[in-house]
Amino acid sequence: MKITYRALKLAGACSKQLNEFKQRFGESVDVTEEACVAVSQEFNWDWAARNLLSQPAWKVYDDAKAYARKAYNDATAPARKAYNAATATAQKAYNDATSHAWKEYYGGRRTGKAYNDAKAYAWKAYDITTASAWKTYKDAEAPARKAYNDAKATAFARAFNSQK
């Protein structure tokens, strides 16, 4: 079965995704697992499932996605745990600073600008402190994210082609 540019437009696809589709495929594409996996990182498979699949086909997609999401969560759990441990002190400092600033503002002892300045300063300190931990997490998470998107693309192709 094919997906057409026209069908995507009628379904309400955003201009960015429509342009990406047109650039890659022209007016239509045969929906195969291989074709979907080749662009698994480029398209929003959840949107496609919600807007292009029948209810029974969507259920097939959603079930496969749940299994893939569990695999993703299992694969990223150690990296997420390490990230949370590495950033706990910075998170506490941010929470303490913004909580104190909020109490000062709410109590009338600080202006909205002073509150926003304190919050911005705390956020900047948090970002600087956690940047390397975030990069480490994203590097560890990337293969799992790719596998998750590949699985969703495969599930979409199977579900789409199961429709009559």
Residue, then its C-alpha position, 0 to 999 in steps of 0.5 A: m500500500k502507498i501513502t500519498y502526499r495528498a493523504l498526509k495533507l488531508a490528515g493535517a500533517c504539518s508543513k515540515q513533515l509534508n516538505e520532508f515527505k515531498q523531498r524524499f518521496g515525491e507524491s507517494v511511497d510504497v509503505t514497506e518496513e525497509a522504507c519506514v526504517a530508512v526514515s525512522q528518525e525523520f518522521n513522527w510515527d505516533w502522529a502517522a499511526r493516530n491519523l492514518l491507521s484504522q482502529p484495529a491497525w492502531k491497536v497493533y501499532d500501539d501494542a508493538k510500541a508498548y513493547a518497544r518502549k519497555a525495551y527502551n526504558d530497560a536499555t536506558a535505565p542505567a544511564r538515567k540512574a547515573y544521570n540522576a545521581a550525577t545531577a542530584t546535588a545541582q537539582k537540590a541547589y536549583n530547587d532550594a534557590t528557586s523555592h527561597a526566591w518564590k517565598e520571598y516573592y510571594g511574601g512581598r519581599r521581592t519583585g517579580k523581576a528579582y524572582n525571575d532573575a534569581k530563577a534564571y541565575a539558578w537555571k544557568a548554574y544548573d545547566i553549567t553543572t549538569a552539562s557533561a552529565w546530560k551529554t553522557y546520558k544522551d550519548a548512552e541513550a542514542p542507540a536505544r532511541k534509534a532502536y525505539n524509532d526503528a521499532k515504531a517505524t516497523a510497527f507502523a509499516r506492518a499495521f498500515n499494510s494490514q489494513k484493507 
